Amino acid sequence: MVKELTDNNIECRPLICGSMNEQPFWYERYGKTDLPNALKVHNNGLYLPNHNKLTKSEIKKIAKIINKIV
Protein backbone atom coordinates (compact mmCIF):
# COMPACT_ATOMS: atom_id res chain seq x y z
CA MET A 1 0.00 0.00 0.00
CA VAL A 2 2.81 2.40 0.86
CA LYS A 3 4.47 1.84 -2.52
CA GLU A 4 1.22 2.37 -4.41
CA LEU A 5 0.45 5.56 -2.46
CA THR A 6 3.93 7.01 -2.86
CA ASP A 7 4.02 6.05 -6.56
CA ASN A 8 0.91 8.24 -6.87
CA ASN A 9 2.52 11.16 -5.00
CA ILE A 10 0.49 10.55 -1.85
CA GLU A 11 2.54 11.00 1.29
CA CYS A 12 2.16 8.42 4.07
CA ARG A 13 4.18 7.45 7.12
CA PRO A 14 4.26 4.56 9.59
CA LEU A 15 2.66 5.18 12.97
CA ILE A 16 5.06 6.73 15.43
CA CYS A 17 4.27 4.63 18.48
CA GLY A 18 1.82 1.87 17.62
CA SER A 19 1.22 -0.40 20.59
CA MET A 20 2.55 0.72 23.97
CA ASN A 21 2.87 -2.98 24.75
CA GLU A 22 5.75 -3.15 22.23
CA GLN A 23 7.73 -0.28 23.74
CA PRO A 24 10.66 -1.39 25.94
CA PHE A 25 9.97 1.16 28.68
CA TRP A 26 6.46 -0.33 29.01
CA TYR A 27 7.08 -4.07 28.87
CA GLU A 28 10.19 -3.83 31.06
CA ARG A 29 8.05 -2.25 33.76
CA TYR A 30 4.68 -3.98 33.27
CA GLY A 31 5.48 -7.09 31.23
CA LYS A 32 4.00 -8.20 27.92
CA THR A 33 0.29 -8.78 27.38
CA ASP A 34 -1.33 -10.56 24.44
CA LEU A 35 -2.90 -7.71 22.44
CA PRO A 36 -3.29 -9.07 18.89
CA ASN A 37 -5.22 -6.10 17.48
CA ALA A 38 -2.81 -3.56 18.96
CA LEU A 39 0.05 -5.58 17.45
CA LYS A 40 -1.62 -5.42 14.00
CA VAL A 41 -1.80 -1.63 14.28
CA HIS A 42 1.78 -1.50 15.55
CA ASN A 43 3.09 -3.52 12.59
CA ASN A 44 0.82 -2.23 9.82
CA GLY A 45 -0.62 1.14 10.80
CA LEU A 46 0.17 4.25 8.81
CA TYR A 47 -0.73 7.89 8.62
CA LEU A 48 -2.53 9.14 5.51
CA PRO A 49 -3.04 12.72 4.38
CA ASN A 50 -5.43 14.39 6.77
CA HIS A 51 -5.75 18.14 6.58
CA ASN A 52 -8.35 20.79 5.82
CA LYS A 53 -6.93 21.62 2.38
CA LEU A 54 -7.64 18.18 0.88
CA THR A 55 -10.01 18.47 -2.06
CA LYS A 56 -12.80 15.99 -2.75
CA SER A 57 -10.85 14.87 -5.79
CA GLU A 58 -7.76 14.13 -3.68
CA ILE A 59 -9.83 12.24 -1.12
CA LYS A 60 -11.42 10.15 -3.88
CA LYS A 61 -7.97 9.40 -5.35
CA ILE A 62 -6.63 8.23 -1.97
CA ALA A 63 -9.75 6.15 -1.28
CA LYS A 64 -9.61 4.55 -4.74
CA ILE A 65 -6.02 3.41 -4.22
CA ILE A 66 -6.72 2.02 -0.76
CA ASN A 67 -9.91 0.28 -1.84
CA LYS A 68 -8.09 -1.30 -4.80
CA ILE A 69 -5.55 -2.81 -2.43
CA VAL A 70 -7.84 -3.97 0.37
VMD Tcl script that builds the backbone (N, CA, C; Angstrom):
set m [mol new atoms 210]
animate dup $m
set s [atomselect $m all]
$s set {name element resname resid chain x y z} {
  {N N MET 1 A 0.825 -1.180 0.000}
  {CA C MET 1 A 0.000 0.000 0.000}
  {C C MET 1 A 0.876 1.252 0.000}
  {N N VAL 2 A 1.924 1.237 0.799}
  {CA C VAL 2 A 2.815 2.398 0.862}
  {C C VAL 2 A 3.422 2.683 -0.507}
  {N N LYS 3 A 3.877 1.644 -1.196}
  {CA C LYS 3 A 4.471 1.838 -2.516}
  {C C LYS 3 A 3.451 2.422 -3.486}
  {N N GLU 4 A 2.248 1.880 -3.489}
  {CA C GLU 4 A 1.216 2.370 -4.408}
  {C C GLU 4 A 0.863 3.828 -4.106}
  {N N LEU 5 A 0.760 4.175 -2.834}
  {CA C LEU 5 A 0.454 5.561 -2.464}
  {C C LEU 5 A 1.589 6.492 -2.871}
  {N N THR 6 A 2.813 6.128 -2.534}
  {CA C THR 6 A 3.933 7.009 -2.863}
  {C C THR 6 A 4.166 7.096 -4.372}
  {N N ASP 7 A 3.916 6.001 -5.089}
  {CA C ASP 7 A 4.022 6.049 -6.557}
  {C C ASP 7 A 3.011 7.027 -7.161}
  {N N ASN 8 A 1.941 7.301 -6.424}
  {CA C ASN 8 A 0.908 8.238 -6.872}
  {C C ASN 8 A 1.032 9.600 -6.178}
  {N N ASN 9 A 2.226 9.880 -5.659}
  {CA C ASN 9 A 2.523 11.165 -4.999}
  {C C ASN 9 A 1.623 11.454 -3.805}
  {N N ILE 10 A 1.275 10.397 -3.071}
  {CA C ILE 10 A 0.490 10.550 -1.848}
  {C C ILE 10 A 1.405 10.202 -0.684}
  {N N GLU 11 A 1.636 11.178 0.167}
  {CA C GLU 11 A 2.536 10.998 1.292}
  {C C GLU 11 A 1.874 10.144 2.368}
  {N N CYS 12 A 2.635 9.220 2.935}
  {CA C CYS 12 A 2.162 8.417 4.068}
  {C C CYS 12 A 3.370 8.054 4.918}
  {N N ARG 13 A 3.100 7.766 6.179}
  {CA C ARG 13 A 4.178 7.448 7.124}
  {C C ARG 13 A 3.711 6.358 8.076}
  {N N PRO 14 A 4.658 5.541 8.574}
  {CA C PRO 14 A 4.263 4.564 9.594}
  {C C PRO 14 A 3.863 5.274 10.879}
  {N N LEU 15 A 3.033 4.614 11.666}
  {CA C LEU 15 A 2.661 5.185 12.966}
  {C C LEU 15 A 3.901 5.380 13.816}
  {N N ILE 16 A 3.889 6.405 14.619}
  {CA C ILE 16 A 5.056 6.734 15.434}
  {C C ILE 16 A 5.217 5.762 16.596}
  {N N CYS 17 A 4.147 5.444 17.271}
  {CA C CYS 17 A 4.266 4.631 18.478}
  {C C CYS 17 A 3.659 3.244 18.293}
  {N N GLY 18 A 2.487 3.162 17.730}
  {CA C GLY 18 A 1.818 1.871 17.622}
  {C C GLY 18 A 1.348 1.406 18.985}
  {N N SER 19 A 1.662 0.189 19.324}
  {CA C SER 19 A 1.220 -0.402 20.590}
  {C C SER 19 A 2.202 -0.081 21.715}
  {N N MET 20 A 1.696 0.456 22.802}
  {CA C MET 20 A 2.549 0.716 23.971}
  {C C MET 20 A 3.149 -0.582 24.486}
  {N N ASN 21 A 2.419 -1.666 24.296}
  {CA C ASN 21 A 2.869 -2.979 24.752}
  {C C ASN 21 A 4.167 -3.415 24.066}
  {N N GLU 22 A 4.522 -2.803 22.954}
  {CA C GLU 22 A 5.747 -3.153 22.227}
  {C C GLU 22 A 6.905 -2.213 22.544}
  {N N GLN 23 A 6.687 -1.237 23.385}
  {CA C GLN 23 A 7.733 -0.276 23.740}
  {C C GLN 23 A 8.516 -0.791 24.953}
  {N N PRO 24 A 9.852 -0.828 24.850}
  {CA C PRO 24 A 10.662 -1.388 25.938}
  {C C PRO 24 A 10.382 -0.767 27.312}
  {N N PHE 25 A 10.212 0.549 27.369}
  {CA C PHE 25 A 9.973 1.163 28.682}
  {C C PHE 25 A 8.705 0.614 29.312}
  {N N TRP 26 A 7.739 0.181 28.490}
  {CA C TRP 26 A 6.461 -0.329 29.007}
  {C C TRP 26 A 6.590 -1.786 29.450}
  {N N TYR 27 A 7.071 -2.646 28.523}
  {CA C TYR 27 A 7.083 -4.070 28.875}
  {C C TYR 27 A 8.154 -4.409 29.903}
  {N N GLU 28 A 9.203 -3.584 30.003}
  {CA C GLU 28 A 10.189 -3.827 31.064}
  {C C GLU 28 A 9.609 -3.522 32.434}
  {N N ARG 29 A 8.662 -2.613 32.479}
  {CA C ARG 29 A 8.049 -2.253 33.759}
  {C C ARG 29 A 6.813 -3.085 34.073}
  {N N TYR 30 A 5.978 -3.331 33.042}
  {CA C TYR 30 A 4.681 -3.983 33.268}
  {C C TYR 30 A 4.569 -5.375 32.669}
  {N N GLY 31 A 5.545 -5.781 31.874}
  {CA C GLY 31 A 5.476 -7.087 31.228}
  {C C GLY 31 A 4.681 -7.022 29.932}
  {N N LYS 32 A 4.713 -8.109 29.198}
  {CA C LYS 32 A 4.001 -8.205 27.921}
  {C C LYS 32 A 2.603 -8.765 28.163}
  {N N THR 33 A 1.661 -8.291 27.367}
  {CA C THR 33 A 0.289 -8.780 27.376}
  {C C THR 33 A -0.065 -9.149 25.952}
  {N N ASP 34 A -0.896 -10.162 25.774}
  {CA C ASP 34 A -1.328 -10.561 24.439}
  {C C ASP 34 A -2.392 -9.576 23.944}
  {N N LEU 35 A -1.997 -8.707 23.018}
  {CA C LEU 35 A -2.896 -7.707 22.441}
  {C C LEU 35 A -2.813 -7.812 20.918}
  {N N PRO 36 A -3.468 -8.814 20.325}
  {CA C PRO 36 A -3.293 -9.068 18.891}
  {C C PRO 36 A -3.719 -7.908 17.994}
  {N N ASN 37 A -4.786 -7.215 18.323}
  {CA C ASN 37 A -5.221 -6.096 17.476}
  {C C ASN 37 A -4.267 -4.911 17.582}
  {N N ALA 38 A -3.786 -4.640 18.789}
  {CA C ALA 38 A -2.807 -3.565 18.959}
  {C C ALA 38 A -1.518 -3.893 18.208}
  {N N LEU 39 A -1.151 -5.168 18.176}
  {CA C LEU 39 A 0.046 -5.582 17.452}
  {C C LEU 39 A -0.136 -5.397 15.936}
  {N N LYS 40 A -1.342 -5.661 15.428}
  {CA C LYS 40 A -1.618 -5.425 14.002}
  {C C LYS 40 A -1.440 -3.950 13.660}
  {N N VAL 41 A -1.965 -3.078 14.510}
  {CA C VAL 41 A -1.803 -1.634 14.281}
  {C C VAL 41 A -0.332 -1.260 14.372}
  {N N HIS 42 A 0.359 -1.796 15.354}
  {CA C HIS 42 A 1.779 -1.500 15.548}
  {C C HIS 42 A 2.598 -1.869 14.303}
  {N N ASN 43 A 2.308 -3.019 13.730}
  {CA C ASN 43 A 3.086 -3.520 12.595}
  {C C ASN 43 A 2.622 -2.982 11.242}
  {N N ASN 44 A 1.363 -2.576 11.136}
  {CA C ASN 44 A 0.820 -2.234 9.819}
  {C C ASN 44 A 0.201 -0.846 9.714}
  {N N GLY 45 A 0.051 -0.149 10.828}
  {CA C GLY 45 A -0.621 1.144 10.804}
  {C C GLY 45 A 0.187 2.217 10.090}
  {N N LEU 46 A -0.514 3.143 9.451}
  {CA C LEU 46 A 0.169 4.254 8.805}
  {C C LEU 46 A -0.715 5.490 8.796}
  {N N TYR 47 A -0.041 6.617 8.736}
  {CA C TYR 47 A -0.731 7.889 8.624}
  {C C TYR 47 A -0.973 8.195 7.158}
  {N N LEU 48 A -2.164 8.696 6.860}
  {CA C LEU 48 A -2.525 9.136 5.512}
  {C C LEU 48 A -2.738 10.639 5.547}
  {N N PRO 49 A -2.770 11.277 4.386}
  {CA C PRO 49 A -3.038 12.717 4.377}
  {C C PRO 49 A -4.346 13.031 5.108}
  {N N ASN 50 A -4.274 14.041 5.963}
  {CA C ASN 50 A -5.426 14.394 6.775}
  {C C ASN 50 A -5.307 15.867 7.152}
  {N N HIS 51 A -5.800 16.717 6.280}
  {CA C HIS 51 A -5.749 18.142 6.580}
  {C C HIS 51 A -6.911 18.846 5.889}
  {N N ASN 52 A -7.172 20.055 6.296}
  {CA C ASN 52 A -8.350 20.787 5.822}
  {C C ASN 52 A -8.234 21.293 4.387}
  {N N LYS 53 A -7.096 21.153 3.760}
  {CA C LYS 53 A -6.928 21.618 2.381}
  {C C LYS 53 A -7.121 20.497 1.353}
  {N N LEU 54 A -7.394 19.273 1.813}
  {CA C LEU 54 A -7.641 18.180 0.875}
  {C C LEU 54 A -8.910 18.469 0.079}
  {N N THR 55 A -8.824 18.282 -1.217}
  {CA C THR 55 A -10.011 18.466 -2.060}
  {C C THR 55 A -10.776 17.149 -2.147}
  {N N LYS 56 A -12.023 17.218 -2.568}
  {CA C LYS 56 A -12.804 15.992 -2.748}
  {C C LYS 56 A -12.130 15.072 -3.750}
  {N N SER 57 A -11.549 15.650 -4.774}
  {CA C SER 57 A -10.850 14.870 -5.794}
  {C C SER 57 A -9.660 14.119 -5.187}
  {N N GLU 58 A -8.904 14.776 -4.328}
  {CA C GLU 58 A -7.760 14.127 -3.677}
  {C C GLU 58 A -8.226 13.010 -2.746}
  {N N ILE 59 A -9.284 13.255 -2.017}
  {CA C ILE 59 A -9.828 12.236 -1.116}
  {C C ILE 59 A -10.288 11.018 -1.913}
  {N N LYS 60 A -10.967 11.258 -3.029}
  {CA C LYS 60 A -11.422 10.150 -3.876}
  {C C LYS 60 A -10.241 9.364 -4.432}
  {N N LYS 61 A -9.171 10.062 -4.819}
  {CA C LYS 61 A -7.972 9.400 -5.346}
  {C C LYS 61 A -7.346 8.498 -4.282}
  {N N ILE 62 A -7.201 9.012 -3.072}
  {CA C ILE 62 A -6.632 8.235 -1.967}
  {C C ILE 62 A -7.506 7.017 -1.681}
  {N N ALA 63 A -8.813 7.240 -1.578}
  {CA C ALA 63 A -9.746 6.147 -1.283}
  {C C ALA 63 A -9.723 5.090 -2.375}
  {N N LYS 64 A -9.635 5.500 -3.627}
  {CA C LYS 64 A -9.614 4.555 -4.745}
  {C C LYS 64 A -8.393 3.639 -4.659}
  {N N ILE 65 A -7.249 4.219 -4.345}
  {CA C ILE 65 A -6.020 3.413 -4.221}
  {C C ILE 65 A -6.130 2.439 -3.070}
  {N N ILE 66 A -6.597 2.896 -1.929}
  {CA C ILE 66 A -6.722 2.024 -0.758}
  {C C ILE 66 A -7.744 0.925 -1.016}
  {N N ASN 67 A -8.876 1.276 -1.567}
  {CA C ASN 67 A -9.910 0.278 -1.842}
  {C C ASN 67 A -9.448 -0.765 -2.858}
  {N N LYS 68 A -8.629 -0.356 -3.812}
  {CA C LYS 68 A -8.092 -1.295 -4.802}
  {C C LYS 68 A -7.207 -2.338 -4.131}
  {N N ILE 69 A -6.490 -1.922 -3.102}
  {CA C ILE 69 A -5.551 -2.813 -2.432}
  {C C ILE 69 A -6.246 -3.720 -1.415}
  {N N VAL 70 A -7.167 -3.157 -0.659}
  {CA C VAL 70 A -7.836 -3.966 0.366}
  {C C VAL 70 A -8.990 -4.727 -0.221}
}
mol reanalyze $m
mol bondsrecalc $m
mol representation Tube
mol addrep $m
